[in-house]
Amino acid sequence: RMAVGCLVELAFKVANGEIKNGFAVIRPPGHHAEESTAMGFCFFNSVAISAKLLQQKLSVGRIL
C-alpha cells in the first residue's frame, strides 16, 4: 500500500505541474500483479492504479 501511495502521489504532482518529472524507486514494483490476483511479491499493480486514478480524478485522457 505504501508503494502504491508513493507512486500515486508522484503521478499527481507531475500531472498537476508541481514537479516537472519523477522516478519512483519503490518495492514491490507491481508489475507481476494481475487485475484481480496478486503474484510474486506484487500485491497491487501500482502503475495501473495510478493511471486509473489520474483518469478518474484529473480527467487525464492519455497516459504513457
Backbone as CSV, one residue per row, in Angstrom:
resi,resn,N_x,N_y,N_z,CA_x,CA_y,CA_z,C_x,C_y,C_z
1,ARG,0.823,-1.194,0.000,0.000,0.000,0.000,0.863,1.251,0.000
2,MET,1.979,1.194,0.704,2.858,2.359,0.738,3.468,2.614,-0.640
3,ALA,3.850,1.537,-1.337,4.431,1.693,-2.677,3.422,2.319,-3.630
4,VAL,2.190,1.855,-3.581,1.143,2.424,-4.443,0.932,3.891,-4.097
5,GLY,0.863,4.198,-2.814,0.658,5.579,-2.383,1.771,6.506,-2.844
6,CYS,3.003,6.016,-2.789,4.141,6.824,-3.245,4.022,7.136,-4.728
7,LEU,3.677,6.141,-5.515,3.563,6.350,-6.955,2.376,7.239,-7.290
8,VAL,1.265,7.042,-6.615,0.089,7.890,-6.859,0.415,9.347,-6.546
9,GLU,1.084,9.592,-5.422,1.451,10.969,-5.061,2.380,11.580,-6.102
10,LEU,3.367,10.818,-6.534,4.289,11.308,-7.560,3.547,11.612,-8.858
11,ALA,2.693,10.703,-9.291,1.953,10.884,-10.540,1.073,12.140,-10.494
12,PHE,0.415,12.367,-9.368,-0.445,13.541,-9.242,0.375,14.834,-9.240
13,LYS,1.544,14.818,-8.602,2.387,16.023,-8.592,2.887,16.358,-9.995
14,VAL,3.231,15.354,-10.763,3.667,15.586,-12.145,2.480,16.071,-12.978
15,ALA,1.340,15.401,-12.850,0.157,15.762,-13.640,-0.335,17.171,-13.315
16,ASN,-0.193,17.585,-12.064,-0.631,18.929,-11.651,0.408,19.998,-11.934
17,GLY,1.590,19.602,-12.390,2.628,20.563,-12.704,3.430,21.042,-11.498
18,GLU,3.249,20.385,-10.348,4.015,20.769,-9.155,5.495,20.450,-9.338
19,ILE,5.772,19.359,-10.038,7.148,18.988,-10.374,7.185,18.625,-11.858
20,LYS,8.361,18.745,-12.466,8.477,18.510,-13.903,8.400,17.029,-14.265
21,ASN,9.080,16.183,-13.504,9.064,14.745,-13.754,9.476,14.030,-12.480
22,GLY,9.449,12.718,-12.515,9.817,11.962,-11.325,10.145,10.526,-11.663
23,PHE,10.761,9.870,-10.709,11.120,8.464,-10.856,10.863,7.799,-9.516
24,ALA,9.995,6.818,-9.497,9.640,6.152,-8.241,10.461,4.879,-8.074
25,VAL,11.282,4.861,-7.053,12.052,3.660,-6.711,11.320,3.033,-5.530
26,ILE,10.417,2.128,-5.851,9.555,1.536,-4.826,9.603,0.015,-4.910
27,ARG,9.293,-0.609,-3.804,9.255,-2.060,-3.752,8.001,-2.469,-3.034
28,PRO,7.188,-3.343,-3.464,7.291,-4.065,-4.720,6.843,-3.196,-5.894
29,PRO,7.393,-3.427,-7.068,7.060,-2.591,-8.217,5.654,-2.795,-8.753
30,GLY,5.077,-3.947,-8.573,3.705,-4.188,-9.003,3.549,-4.760,-10.386
31,HIS,4.629,-5.047,-11.078,4.482,-5.490,-12.462,4.020,-6.944,-12.601
32,HIS,4.049,-7.720,-11.529,3.568,-9.100,-11.618,2.072,-9.221,-11.339
33,ALA,1.511,-8.263,-10.621,0.120,-8.351,-10.205,-0.826,-8.286,-11.398
34,GLU,-1.829,-9.139,-11.348,-2.893,-9.118,-12.349,-4.005,-8.196,-11.854
35,GLU,-5.033,-8.033,-12.652,-6.136,-7.148,-12.285,-6.779,-7.565,-10.960
36,SER,-6.952,-8.859,-10.754,-7.617,-9.321,-9.535,-6.806,-10.363,-8.768
37,THR,-5.520,-10.520,-9.092,-4.703,-11.529,-8.441,-3.307,-11.006,-8.130
38,ALA,-2.886,-11.202,-6.881,-1.512,-10.873,-6.518,-0.606,-11.983,-7.030
39,MET,0.590,-11.628,-7.498,1.541,-12.632,-7.985,2.939,-12.235,-7.556
40,GLY,3.787,-13.227,-7.282,5.139,-12.930,-6.836,5.076,-12.138,-5.549
41,PHE,5.834,-11.067,-5.461,5.794,-10.189,-4.296,4.864,-9.005,-4.524
42,CYS,4.174,-8.972,-5.643,3.345,-7.836,-6.020,1.890,-8.063,-5.610
43,PHE,1.404,-7.229,-4.702,0.015,-7.326,-4.272,-0.883,-6.399,-5.072
44,PHE,-0.344,-5.278,-5.513,-1.096,-4.297,-6.287,-0.292,-3.909,-7.514
45,ASN,-0.968,-3.615,-8.621,-0.295,-3.110,-9.805,-0.266,-1.585,-9.676
46,SER,0.829,-1.077,-9.139,0.966,0.347,-8.817,0.721,1.254,-10.017
47,VAL,1.246,0.875,-11.161,1.118,1.698,-12.361,-0.338,1.747,-12.815
48,ALA,-1.008,0.611,-12.816,-2.410,0.570,-13.240,-3.294,1.385,-12.297
49,ILE,-3.045,1.286,-11.001,-3.828,2.046,-10.028,-3.605,3.542,-10.213
50,SER,-2.354,3.941,-10.372,-2.047,5.362,-10.571,-2.688,5.896,-11.847
51,ALA,-2.578,5.130,-12.921,-3.165,5.552,-14.197,-4.674,5.698,-14.080
52,LYS,-5.329,4.753,-13.440,-6.792,4.804,-13.295,-7.217,6.013,-12.456
53,LEU,-6.477,6.287,-11.383,-6.815,7.439,-10.547,-6.613,8.755,-11.291
54,LEU,-5.559,8.848,-12.098,-5.353,10.056,-12.897,-6.514,10.258,-13.868
55,GLN,-6.988,9.179,-14.459,-8.121,9.280,-15.384,-9.389,9.698,-14.652
56,GLN,-9.617,9.131,-13.484,-10.848,9.415,-12.745,-10.843,10.787,-12.084
57,LYS,-9.748,11.143,-11.423,-9.715,12.372,-10.625,-9.324,13.620,-11.424
58,LEU,-8.447,13.464,-12.425,-7.977,14.628,-13.170,-8.419,14.615,-14.634
59,SER,-9.220,13.642,-15.004,-9.694,13.506,-16.383,-8.543,13.464,-17.392
60,VAL,-7.444,12.817,-17.007,-6.315,12.645,-17.906,-6.716,11.611,-18.947
61,GLY,-6.579,11.947,-20.205,-7.015,11.052,-21.269,-5.934,10.084,-21.745
62,ARG,-4.707,10.578,-21.830,-3.632,9.759,-22.361,-2.520,9.620,-21.334
63,ILE,-2.071,8.397,-21.153,-1.019,8.121,-20.176,0.026,7.254,-20.853
64,LEU,1.284,7.687,-20.767,2.374,6.925,-21.349,3.110,6.200,-20.256
